Amino acid sequence: TASAEGNRIAQLLARTDQSDADADVVRSAQLIGLSRAADKLASRRHSMRPDVYERQQHELYALALEVLR
């Protein structure tokens, strides 16, 4: 199931070149992987301290932004 955090990362795909099938496949795959990691982390949210969860989600988003640079 997609989480809000995973969707936030997935929305960054709009900043990649999607003009043809192979336009930006490497960065797109990296963003999809980070989105899935955020979803997986969200599924474990209730077993984590809130500050740890927020920090880890923030780190995933920061990595996603780095993919776009």
PyMOL commands that set and color helices and strands:
alter all, ss='L'
color gray80, all
select helices_A, chain A and resi 4-15+25-43+45-47+50-67
alter helices_A, ss='H'
color red, helices_A
deselect
rebuild
show_as cartoon
